[in-house]
């Protein structure tokens, strides 16, 4: 029994140690997989016509390939430093659907804080002053015939509007929260 184990150990050592040694040789197949230089194409710049653009001269293409599976020679794409034009062609029905989606105003039920209600001239002045002071909030001028209203913010819920109200009441004592359609928040 002990002799068999020793014999199997010697056979195992010889077989697997020999493959380990063969795997470390320079002619191993797996070393080509991780080579540092890649298959390259020599590209020569032709600056005679336009010095800013680079063209590939097809007569001077030289392909280096030492891959395991053989040389797959593909033509190199030209490198250009110019702007391109993209033309999208689609059915009229698709274009119509896209235009409707882009022109549709998406609204959401929410709240705004009204800071002024009165004539047009004063409403414009209040809106201009409020825009300077409240850069982070949207300020809107709405028409409620025959008067005009200046409202601030796009609050999704009443709690957000209530938290902004005390700061606005300091400058505009008649400020109040009104439910209205608001703009969708920017993503």
Backbone as ProteinMPNN parsed JSONL, in Angstrom:
{"seq_chain_A": "XXXXXXXXXXXXXXXXXXXXXXXXXXXXXXXXXXXXXXXXXXXXXXXXXXXXXXXXXXXXXXXXXXXXXXXXXXXXXXXXXXXXXXXXXXXXXXXXXXXXXXXXXXXXXXXXXXXXXXXXXXXXXXXXXXXXXXXXXXXXXXXXXXXXXXXXXXXXXXXXXXXXXXXXXXXXXXXXXXXXXXXXXXX", "coords_chain_A": {"N_chain_A": [[0.819, -1.179, 0.0], [1.84, 1.265, 0.833], [3.892, 1.427, -0.948], [2.503, 1.741, -3.358], [1.349, 4.284, -3.008], [3.645, 5.837, -2.883], [4.6, 5.373, -5.477], [2.495, 6.468, -7.005], [2.705, 9.115, -6.162], [5.195, 9.823, -7.199], [4.709, 9.582, -9.951], [2.682, 11.471, -10.243], [4.065, 13.817, -9.459], [6.031, 13.941, -11.46], [4.517, 14.213, -13.839], [2.86, 16.536, -13.447], [4.701, 18.408, -12.603], [6.326, 18.572, -14.818], [4.56, 19.721, -16.671], [4.233, 22.161, -15.468], [6.784, 23.218, -15.706], [6.959, 23.329, -18.489], [5.004, 25.166, -18.98], [6.168, 27.503, -18.227], [7.974, 28.158, -20.169], [9.303, 30.16, -22.911], [7.964, 29.772, -25.281], [5.348, 29.203, -24.837], [1.829, 28.833, -25.366], [0.011, 30.384, -23.98], [1.244, 32.744, -23.281], [1.057, 34.531, -25.365], [-1.462, 35.534, -25.145], [-1.458, 37.456, -23.157], [0.236, 39.445, -24.055], [2.211, 42.442, -24.274], [2.52, 44.223, -26.425], [0.265, 45.079, -28.964], [-1.793, 43.962, -31.739], [-1.1, 45.972, -34.406], [-1.604, 48.745, -36.607], [0.114, 50.445, -39.026], [-0.006, 53.834, -39.464], [0.229, 56.461, -41.636], [0.648, 59.92, -41.819], [-0.722, 62.129, -44.155], [0.019, 65.117, -44.97], [-0.078, 66.852, -47.074], [-2.327, 67.943, -48.385], [-4.149, 68.991, -46.437], [-3.047, 70.232, -43.49], [-4.2, 69.903, -40.992], [-5.736, 67.613, -40.928], [-5.733, 64.021, -40.749], [-4.885, 61.372, -42.804], [-5.234, 58.045, -43.945], [-2.946, 56.255, -45.732], [-3.514, 53.944, -48.029], [-1.757, 52.289, -49.402], [0.402, 52.075, -47.765], [-0.173, 50.557, -45.571], [0.683, 48.51, -42.95], [0.491, 45.552, -41.358], [0.883, 44.13, -38.247], [0.798, 41.065, -36.803], [0.589, 38.621, -34.416], [-1.064, 36.76, -33.349], [-2.632, 33.918, -31.796], [-4.608, 32.61, -33.234], [-4.274, 33.168, -35.884], [-3.837, 35.573, -38.535], [-6.067, 38.102, -38.682], [-6.818, 40.358, -40.861], [-7.874, 43.567, -40.848], [-9.061, 46.531, -42.327], [-7.805, 49.686, -41.293], [-9.527, 52.374, -39.687], [-9.944, 55.707, -40.831], [-8.551, 58.554, -39.15], [-10.057, 61.465, -38.13], [-10.19, 64.951, -37.663], [-12.384, 66.595, -37.799], [-15.689, 68.106, -37.706], [-18.754, 66.289, -37.751], [-21.821, 65.416, -39.489], [-25.008, 64.46, -38.504], [-27.744, 62.793, -39.685], [-31.005, 62.114, -39.049], [-33.392, 59.929, -40.02], [-36.782, 59.295, -40.03], [-40.047, 57.844, -39.77], [-43.018, 59.753, -40.547], [-45.057, 59.557, -38.672], [-43.725, 58.831, -36.328], [-42.129, 61.07, -35.952], [-44.114, 62.957, -35.508], [-45.201, 62.042, -33.079], [-42.989, 62.413, -31.427], [-42.677, 65.223, -31.541], [-45.076, 66.021, -30.333], [-44.678, 65.015, -27.767], [-42.504, 66.543, -26.93], [-43.541, 69.121, -26.999], [-45.558, 69.054, -25.172], [-46.591, 70.198, -22.072], [-45.508, 69.231, -19.073], [-47.062, 68.815, -16.053], [-47.568, 68.962, -12.506], [-49.444, 68.32, -9.595], [-49.216, 70.566, -6.987], [-47.758, 72.992, -4.731], [-47.456, 76.571, -4.351], [-46.026, 79.652, -3.148], [-47.752, 82.545, -2.719], [-46.779, 85.838, -3.124], [-47.514, 88.368, -3.845], [-50.414, 90.178, -4.889], [-52.118, 91.958, -7.233], [-51.968, 94.954, -9.261], [-50.545, 95.041, -12.648], [-48.08, 96.477, -13.138], [-46.89, 96.835, -10.589], [-46.716, 94.182, -9.894], [-44.821, 93.221, -11.735], [-42.57, 94.645, -10.825], [-42.286, 93.612, -8.231], [-41.761, 90.939, -8.852], [-39.268, 91.181, -10.198], [-37.628, 92.149, -8.101], [-37.845, 90.018, -6.33], [-36.708, 87.918, -7.778], [-34.008, 88.668, -7.755], [-33.412, 88.439, -5.045], [-34.158, 85.808, -4.342], [-32.569, 83.623, -5.719], [-32.385, 80.859, -5.944], [-34.938, 79.843, -6.161], [-37.826, 79.428, -8.277], [-39.627, 82.068, -9.782], [-42.805, 83.239, -10.546], [-45.089, 84.997, -12.683], [-48.421, 85.353, -12.683], [-51.573, 85.549, -14.324], [-54.59, 86.579, -13.053], [-57.516, 87.392, -13.863], [-59.016, 90.501, -13.163], [-56.492, 91.039, -12.177], [-53.021, 90.525, -11.159], [-50.727, 87.994, -10.106], [-47.898, 87.219, -8.109], [-45.964, 84.471, -7.669], [-44.016, 82.059, -5.837], [-41.731, 79.38, -6.161], [-41.811, 75.769, -6.595], [-43.337, 73.573, -5.06], [-43.626, 70.3, -3.995], [-45.171, 69.171, -1.963], [-47.297, 70.131, 0.795], [-45.882, 70.472, 3.147], [-43.24, 71.217, 2.366], [-43.795, 73.74, 1.285], [-44.79, 75.037, 3.563], [-42.478, 75.117, 5.112], [-40.921, 76.965, 3.722], [-42.414, 79.242, 3.89], [-42.165, 80.973, 6.323], [-39.689, 82.383, 5.906], [-40.278, 83.826, 3.591], [-42.402, 85.363, 4.503], [-41.159, 87.238, 6.091], [-40.163, 89.182, 4.356], [-42.308, 89.609, 2.682], [-45.187, 90.262, 3.959], [-47.842, 89.539, 3.355], [-47.781, 87.0, 2.295], [-48.924, 83.788, 1.211], [-49.883, 80.314, 1.057], [-50.722, 78.569, -1.871], [-52.572, 76.068, -3.571], [-51.663, 74.617, -6.664], [-50.904, 73.925, -10.16], [-47.69, 72.728, -10.771], [-44.34, 73.004, -12.139], [-42.528, 70.204, -13.398], [-39.868, 68.832, -11.467], [-36.421, 69.488, -12.224], [-34.194, 67.049, -13.394]], "CA_chain_A": [[0.0, 0.0, 0.0], [2.735, 2.413, 0.937], [4.649, 1.465, -2.195], [1.612, 2.308, -4.37], [1.224, 5.711, -2.741], [4.907, 6.442, -3.306], [4.653, 5.314, -6.928], [1.542, 7.463, -7.506], [3.256, 10.434, -5.862], [6.286, 10.069, -8.156], [4.082, 9.796, -11.261], [1.999, 12.756, -10.151], [5.077, 14.869, -9.431], [6.698, 14.026, -12.764], [3.592, 14.71, -14.862], [2.422, 17.905, -13.222], [5.863, 19.273, -12.53], [6.783, 18.772, -16.195], [3.679, 20.694, -17.296], [4.553, 23.448, -14.858], [8.02, 23.7, -16.315], [6.655, 23.649, -19.879], [4.169, 26.362, -19.005], [7.008, 28.662, -17.99], [8.888, 28.411, -21.285], [8.97, 31.334, -23.707], [7.149, 29.408, -26.445], [4.042, 28.755, -24.368], [0.716, 29.426, -26.099], [-0.741, 31.333, -23.17], [1.957, 34.015, -23.147], [0.599, 35.438, -26.417], [-2.729, 36.124, -24.739], [-1.198, 38.6, -22.3], [1.378, 40.206, -24.555], [2.078, 43.881, -24.048], [2.293, 44.908, -27.694], [-0.955, 44.566, -29.578], [-1.826, 44.007, -33.203], [-1.157, 47.389, -34.738], [-1.614, 49.156, -38.004], [0.936, 51.628, -39.224], [-0.761, 54.895, -40.108], [1.115, 57.552, -42.014], [-0.109, 61.141, -42.052], [-0.507, 62.784, -45.441], [-0.277, 66.51, -44.675], [0.124, 67.673, -48.26], [-3.536, 68.673, -48.751], [-4.653, 69.728, -45.289], [-2.185, 69.852, -42.383], [-4.955, 69.613, -39.783], [-6.397, 66.313, -40.983], [-4.869, 62.857, -40.887], [-5.464, 60.41, -43.733], [-4.504, 56.789, -44.026], [-2.514, 55.918, -47.087], [-3.812, 52.513, -48.077], [-0.611, 51.543, -49.91], [1.429, 51.978, -46.739], [-0.652, 49.827, -44.402], [1.508, 47.369, -42.574], [-0.2, 44.945, -40.245], [1.664, 43.204, -37.451], [-0.108, 40.175, -36.104], [1.196, 37.398, -33.931], [-2.072, 36.12, -32.523], [-2.642, 32.464, -31.812], [-5.582, 32.094, -34.176], [-3.98, 33.586, -37.25], [-3.926, 37.007, -38.772], [-7.301, 38.643, -39.233], [-6.435, 41.691, -41.302], [-8.99, 44.466, -41.058], [-8.55, 47.87, -42.661], [-7.907, 50.672, -40.225], [-10.411, 53.491, -39.971], [-9.212, 56.976, -40.847], [-8.727, 59.441, -38.016], [-10.399, 62.786, -38.633], [-10.354, 65.972, -36.641], [-13.408, 67.527, -38.252], [-17.033, 67.877, -37.191], [-19.583, 65.509, -38.65], [-23.243, 65.733, -39.56], [-25.853, 63.298, -38.283], [-29.081, 62.973, -40.231], [-31.902, 61.079, -38.545], [-34.576, 59.78, -40.874], [-37.786, 58.445, -39.405], [-41.4, 57.96, -40.304], [-43.728, 60.959, -40.143], [-45.833, 59.272, -37.462], [-42.792, 58.86, -35.202], [-41.763, 62.474, -35.786], [-45.279, 63.619, -34.922], [-45.274, 61.628, -31.675], [-41.888, 63.068, -30.726], [-42.982, 66.647, -31.415], [-46.132, 66.162, -29.327], [-44.087, 64.763, -26.449], [-41.638, 67.657, -26.573], [-44.324, 70.337, -26.818], [-46.491, 68.858, -24.073], [-46.127, 70.746, -20.8], [-45.744, 68.276, -17.999], [-47.359, 69.497, -14.795], [-47.76, 68.129, -11.334], [-50.187, 69.021, -8.556], [-48.328, 70.951, -5.903], [-48.04, 74.246, -4.035], [-46.594, 77.731, -4.504], [-46.299, 80.693, -2.162], [-48.118, 83.806, -3.372], [-46.198, 86.944, -2.354], [-48.155, 89.626, -4.23], [-51.624, 90.108, -5.693], [-52.529, 93.329, -7.53], [-51.865, 95.428, -10.642], [-49.464, 94.484, -13.458], [-46.818, 97.198, -12.975], [-46.333, 96.492, -9.284], [-46.394, 92.743, -9.932], [-43.54, 93.089, -12.433], [-41.513, 95.151, -9.94], [-42.112, 92.628, -7.149], [-41.126, 89.761, -9.452], [-37.857, 91.498, -10.449], [-36.939, 92.195, -6.803], [-37.836, 88.666, -5.756], [-35.724, 87.123, -8.531], [-32.674, 89.019, -7.272], [-33.24, 87.943, -3.671], [-34.36, 84.357, -4.27], [-32.008, 83.054, -6.945], [-32.532, 79.4, -6.002], [-36.34, 79.472, -6.385], [-38.48, 79.963, -9.472], [-40.62, 83.12, -9.511], [-43.747, 83.274, -11.66], [-46.097, 86.054, -12.767], [-49.629, 84.714, -13.196], [-52.697, 86.451, -14.543], [-55.897, 86.208, -12.509], [-58.214, 88.583, -14.382], [-58.236, 91.535, -13.855], [-55.275, 91.286, -11.408], [-51.861, 89.662, -11.398], [-50.197, 87.374, -8.902], [-46.495, 86.779, -8.148], [-45.844, 83.278, -6.837], [-42.64, 81.581, -5.702], [-41.45, 77.979, -5.872], [-42.518, 74.591, -7.102], [-43.279, 72.676, -3.913], [-44.387, 69.077, -4.26], [-46.144, 68.907, -0.911], [-47.622, 71.276, 1.66], [-44.828, 70.604, 4.147], [-42.151, 72.006, 1.772], [-44.272, 75.121, 1.183], [-44.867, 75.565, 4.936], [-41.126, 75.396, 5.608], [-40.417, 78.145, 3.026], [-43.288, 80.386, 4.163], [-41.669, 81.962, 7.296], [-38.656, 83.239, 5.307], [-40.93, 84.737, 2.65], [-43.267, 86.285, 5.264], [-40.335, 88.324, 6.617], [-40.062, 90.224, 3.326], [-43.644, 89.84, 2.1], [-46.096, 89.868, 5.05], [-49.113, 88.993, 2.876], [-47.523, 85.722, 1.612], [-49.772, 82.661, 1.588], [-49.689, 79.098, 0.255], [-51.849, 78.264, -2.751], [-52.403, 74.844, -4.364], [-51.653, 74.908, -8.101], [-50.083, 73.037, -10.974], [-46.291, 73.145, -10.734], [-43.456, 72.416, -13.13], [-41.808, 69.028, -12.931], [-38.514, 69.18, -11.043], [-35.367, 69.127, -13.162], [-33.417, 65.913, -12.92]], "C_chain_A": [[0.869, 1.25, 0.0], [3.539, 2.578, -0.343], [3.803, 2.07, -3.326], [1.487, 3.827, -4.207], [2.488, 6.427, -3.188], [5.005, 6.471, -4.831], [3.708, 6.342, -7.554], [2.058, 8.876, -7.261], [4.359, 10.789, -6.849], [5.697, 10.355, -9.535], [3.387, 11.168, -11.289], [2.999, 13.905, -10.212], [5.723, 15.057, -10.799], [5.773, 14.64, -13.822], [3.27, 16.184, -14.653], [3.57, 18.871, -13.079], [6.392, 19.55, -13.934], [5.889, 19.77, -16.911], [3.918, 22.068, -16.722], [5.807, 24.037, -15.458], [7.758, 24.108, -17.758], [5.826, 24.925, -19.977], [4.991, 27.628, -18.818], [7.941, 28.987, -19.158], [8.401, 29.597, -22.119], [8.058, 31.014, -24.881], [5.765, 28.913, -26.048], [2.931, 29.499, -25.102], [0.035, 30.521, -25.299], [-0.037, 32.668, -23.022], [1.531, 35.012, -24.222], [-0.724, 36.117, -26.056], [-2.487, 37.424, -23.977], [-0.028, 39.458, -22.787], [1.133, 41.704, -24.394], [1.898, 44.64, -25.348], [1.101, 44.265, -28.381], [-0.826, 44.584, -31.093], [-1.998, 45.461, -33.603], [-1.192, 47.584, -36.236], [-0.796, 50.425, -38.1], [0.138, 52.643, -40.019], [0.207, 56.026, -40.394], [0.272, 58.765, -42.35], [0.277, 61.734, -43.39], [-0.934, 64.237, -45.255], [-0.142, 67.413, -45.891], [-1.109, 68.503, -48.606], [-4.02, 69.544, -47.605], [-3.82, 69.338, -44.075], [-2.944, 69.504, -41.111], [-5.589, 68.228, -39.785], [-5.386, 65.207, -41.206], [-5.571, 61.86, -41.788], [-4.615, 59.152, -43.704], [-4.172, 56.535, -45.483], [-2.616, 54.407, -47.19], [-2.636, 51.7, -48.604], [0.424, 51.296, -48.819], [0.954, 51.263, -45.481], [0.222, 48.613, -44.142], [0.886, 46.794, -41.316], [0.741, 43.978, -39.556], [0.686, 42.337, -36.683], [0.636, 38.929, -35.689], [0.215, 36.66, -33.026], [-2.065, 34.616, -32.746], [-3.518, 31.927, -32.936], [-5.329, 32.505, -35.618], [-4.218, 35.069, -37.41], [-5.264, 37.353, -39.408], [-7.007, 40.079, -39.605], [-7.686, 42.488, -41.607], [-8.431, 45.833, -41.413], [-8.764, 48.828, -41.498], [-8.824, 51.798, -40.65], [-9.608, 54.778, -39.957], [-9.523, 57.815, -39.613], [-8.971, 60.836, -38.564], [-10.603, 63.74, -37.468], [-11.419, 66.989, -37.02], [-14.747, 67.169, -37.638], [-17.834, 67.099, -38.226], [-21.028, 65.967, -38.609], [-24.017, 64.431, -39.391], [-27.245, 63.624, -38.797], [-29.924, 61.801, -39.752], [-33.134, 61.063, -39.429], [-35.544, 58.828, -40.186], [-39.142, 58.725, -40.032], [-42.071, 59.23, -39.78], [-44.515, 60.739, -38.85], [-44.938, 59.336, -36.227], [-42.372, 60.3, -34.905], [-42.897, 63.245, -35.116], [-45.409, 63.3, -33.436], [-44.186, 62.327, -30.866], [-42.161, 64.554, -30.518], [-44.077, 66.902, -30.386], [-45.57, 65.98, -27.926], [-43.217, 65.932, -25.998], [-42.424, 68.93, -26.297], [-45.285, 70.244, -25.633], [-45.877, 69.378, -22.777], [-46.499, 69.77, -19.7], [-45.93, 69.036, -16.689], [-47.64, 68.469, -13.713], [-48.571, 68.939, -10.33], [-49.246, 69.306, -7.394], [-48.745, 72.276, -5.301], [-47.012, 75.305, -4.417], [-46.973, 78.739, -3.427], [-46.559, 81.991, -2.913], [-47.591, 84.945, -2.51], [-46.814, 88.291, -2.716], [-49.395, 89.327, -5.07], [-52.089, 91.531, -5.928], [-52.336, 93.667, -8.991], [-50.585, 94.922, -11.31], [-48.122, 95.161, -13.209], [-46.134, 96.84, -11.664], [-45.929, 95.023, -9.252], [-45.069, 92.507, -10.64], [-42.38, 93.549, -11.558], [-41.228, 94.167, -8.809], [-41.404, 91.382, -7.668], [-39.635, 90.007, -9.682], [-37.061, 91.526, -9.146], [-36.794, 90.802, -6.211], [-36.834, 87.771, -6.477], [-34.305, 87.392, -8.058], [-32.412, 88.409, -5.903], [-33.279, 86.419, -3.578], [-33.862, 83.697, -5.553], [-32.263, 81.553, -7.069], [-33.964, 78.951, -6.281], [-36.863, 80.104, -7.67], [-39.542, 80.973, -9.047], [-41.489, 83.257, -10.757], [-44.687, 84.467, -11.534], [-47.321, 85.427, -13.429], [-50.75, 85.74, -13.305], [-53.968, 85.832, -13.953], [-56.776, 87.431, -12.762], [-59.058, 89.247, -13.3], [-56.909, 91.833, -13.148], [-54.156, 90.319, -11.791], [-51.309, 89.185, -10.065], [-48.729, 87.007, -9.121], [-46.378, 85.627, -7.158], [-44.417, 82.745, -6.899], [-42.646, 80.078, -5.478], [-42.304, 76.985, -6.612], [-42.412, 73.535, -6.011], [-44.17, 71.473, -4.177], [-45.441, 68.797, -3.203], [-46.291, 70.133, -0.013], [-46.512, 71.529, 2.673], [-43.668, 71.445, 3.623], [-42.555, 73.474, 1.684], [-44.337, 75.771, 2.56], [-43.476, 75.902, 5.475], [-40.515, 76.625, 4.938], [-41.202, 79.405, 3.382], [-42.731, 81.373, 5.191], [-40.6, 82.898, 6.725], [-39.274, 84.247, 4.342], [-41.818, 85.753, 3.37], [-42.48, 87.443, 5.852], [-40.274, 89.483, 5.633], [-41.428, 90.603, 2.755], [-44.685, 89.374, 3.11], [-47.413, 89.245, 4.573], [-48.943, 87.645, 2.165], [-48.446, 84.63, 2.139], [-49.567, 81.503, 0.614], [-50.936, 78.853, -0.58], [-51.577, 76.944, -3.478], [-52.537, 75.182, -5.853], [-50.883, 73.827, -8.843], [-48.664, 73.597, -10.978], [-45.505, 72.463, -11.836], [-42.808, 71.166, -12.535], [-40.397, 69.42, -12.52], [-37.487, 68.708, -12.081], [-34.538, 68.017, -12.556], [-31.948, 66.223, -12.982]], "O_chain_A": [[0.629, 2.182, -0.768], [3.834, 3.692, -0.774], [4.319, 2.82, -4.155], [1.519, 4.56, -5.195], [2.421, 7.494, -3.799], [5.439, 7.467, -5.411], [4.072, 7.012, -8.52], [1.853, 9.752, -8.102], [4.45, 11.935, -7.29], [6.145, 11.278, -10.215], [3.508, 11.916, -12.259], [2.789, 14.868, -10.949], [5.938, 16.184, -11.245], [6.199, 15.487, -14.607], [3.393, 16.987, -15.578], [3.426, 20.049, -13.404], [6.858, 20.656, -14.208], [6.385, 20.59, -17.683], [3.811, 23.059, -17.445], [5.876, 25.243, -15.694], [8.277, 25.127, -18.212], [5.938, 25.672, -20.949], [4.557, 28.712, -19.208], [8.631, 30.006, -19.124], [7.235, 29.986, -22.042], [7.432, 31.922, -25.427], [5.085, 28.268, -26.847], [3.084, 30.677, -25.424], [-0.468, 31.486, -25.874], [-0.684, 33.652, -22.661], [1.634, 36.22, -24.011], [-1.057, 37.163, -26.612], [-3.235, 38.388, -24.14], [0.622, 40.127, -21.984], [-0.009, 42.165, -24.381], [1.172, 45.634, -25.366], [0.955, 43.043, -28.374], [0.118, 45.144, -31.651], [-2.952, 46.111, -33.175], [-0.851, 46.694, -37.013], [-1.0, 51.368, -37.335], [-0.339, 52.35, -41.115], [0.917, 56.491, -39.503], [-0.711, 58.657, -43.083], [1.459, 61.83, -43.722], [-2.117, 64.554, -45.37], [-0.096, 68.634, -45.742], [-0.978, 69.637, -49.068], [-4.274, 70.732, -47.801], [-3.886, 68.181, -43.659], [-2.378, 68.864, -40.225], [-5.946, 67.722, -38.721], [-4.319, 65.426, -41.779], [-6.736, 61.534, -41.559], [-3.409, 59.21, -43.463], [-5.041, 56.6, -46.352], [-1.888, 53.679, -46.515], [-2.527, 50.518, -48.279], [1.244, 50.387, -48.947], [1.601, 51.348, -44.438], [0.458, 47.796, -45.032], [0.771, 47.491, -40.309], [1.329, 43.108, -40.198], [-0.176, 42.859, -35.976], [1.245, 38.256, -36.52], [0.615, 36.015, -32.057], [-1.559, 34.117, -33.751], [-3.201, 30.895, -33.527], [-6.139, 32.191, -36.49], [-4.742, 35.729, -36.513], [-5.553, 36.946, -40.533], [-6.954, 40.939, -38.727], [-8.46, 42.142, -42.5], [-7.42, 46.248, -40.847], [-9.784, 48.776, -40.811], [-8.896, 52.14, -41.831], [-8.687, 54.925, -39.154], [-10.64, 57.78, -39.097], [-8.187, 61.336, -39.37], [-11.128, 63.363, -36.42], [-11.349, 68.141, -36.591], [-14.927, 66.07, -37.113], [-17.614, 67.238, -39.429], [-21.405, 66.806, -37.791], [-23.724, 63.43, -40.045], [-27.85, 64.616, -38.39], [-29.602, 60.642, -40.013], [-33.831, 62.069, -39.563], [-35.185, 57.712, -39.81], [-39.336, 59.72, -40.73], [-41.734, 59.721, -38.703], [-44.621, 61.648, -38.027], [-45.357, 59.845, -35.187], [-42.273, 60.697, -33.745], [-42.655, 64.09, -34.254], [-45.694, 64.185, -32.629], [-44.433, 62.781, -29.749], [-41.904, 65.087, -29.439], [-44.018, 67.885, -29.647], [-45.941, 66.706, -27.003], [-43.197, 66.272, -24.816], [-42.025, 69.735, -25.455], [-45.769, 71.267, -25.15], [-44.749, 69.018, -22.437], [-47.677, 69.525, -19.441], [-45.061, 69.802, -16.272], [-47.906, 67.295, -13.972], [-48.383, 70.152, -10.236], [-48.57, 68.412, -6.885], [-49.916, 72.652, -5.344], [-45.87, 74.998, -4.758], [-48.07, 78.699, -2.869], [-45.701, 82.479, -3.649], [-47.901, 85.029, -1.322], [-46.654, 89.259, -1.973], [-49.432, 88.372, -5.845], [-52.418, 92.247, -4.983], [-52.506, 92.817, -9.864], [-49.667, 94.443, -10.645], [-47.111, 94.47, -13.08], [-44.933, 96.574, -11.637], [-44.916, 94.666, -8.651], [-44.272, 91.68, -10.197], [-41.323, 92.917, -11.546], [-40.071, 93.918, -8.47], [-40.538, 90.833, -6.988], [-38.818, 89.133, -9.392], [-35.952, 90.995, -9.083], [-35.751, 90.453, -5.659], [-36.177, 86.947, -5.84], [-33.49, 86.474, -7.965], [-31.315, 87.92, -5.635], [-32.518, 85.817, -2.82], [-34.664, 83.261, -6.378], [-32.348, 81.03, -8.18], [-34.183, 77.784, -6.608], [-36.406, 81.167, -8.091], [-40.264, 80.758, -8.074], [-40.983, 83.373, -11.873], [-45.036, 84.891, -10.432], [-47.269, 85.021, -14.59], [-50.86, 86.663, -12.499], [-54.361, 84.721, -14.306], [-56.78, 88.38, -11.979], [-59.767, 88.544, -12.578], [-56.254, 92.814, -13.502], [-54.327, 89.428, -12.623], [-51.406, 89.866, -9.045], [-48.359, 86.536, -10.197], [-46.654, 85.782, -5.969], [-43.704, 82.951, -7.882], [-43.454, 79.557, -4.709], [-43.354, 77.304, -7.169], [-41.507, 72.701, -6.031], [-45.337, 71.623, -4.541], [-46.496, 68.245, -3.514], [-45.482, 71.059, -0.075], [-46.236, 72.678, 3.018], [-43.155, 72.3, 4.346], [-41.748, 74.357, 1.976], [-43.976, 76.939, 2.707], [-43.32, 76.872, 6.217], [-39.66, 77.275, 5.54], [-40.706, 80.516, 3.195], [-42.822, 82.574, 4.935], [-40.605, 84.09, 7.032], [-38.838, 85.397, 4.285], [-41.971, 86.881, 2.901], [-43.04, 88.512, 6.094], [-40.33, 90.644, 6.038], [-41.673, 91.755, 2.396], [-45.035, 88.194, 3.119], [-48.038, 88.494, 5.322], [-49.871, 87.189, 1.496], [-48.719, 84.547, 3.337], [-49.128, 81.704, -0.518], [-52.058, 78.917, -0.078], [-50.463, 76.725, -3.953], [-53.421, 75.943, -6.246], [-50.292, 72.933, -8.237], [-48.462, 74.797, -11.166], [-45.95, 71.464, -12.4], [-42.573, 71.084, -11.33], [-39.786, 70.268, -13.171], [-37.662, 67.674, -12.725], [-34.218, 68.034, -11.367], [-31.124, 65.382, -12.621]]}, "name": "protein", "num_of_chains": 1, "seq": "XXXXXXXXXXXXXXXXXXXXXXXXXXXXXXXXXXXXXXXXXXXXXXXXXXXXXXXXXXXXXXXXXXXXXXXXXXXXXXXXXXXXXXXXXXXXXXXXXXXXXXXXXXXXXXXXXXXXXXXXXXXXXXXXXXXXXXXXXXXXXXXXXXXXXXXXXXXXXXXXXXXXXXXXXXXXXXXXXXXXXXXXXXX"}
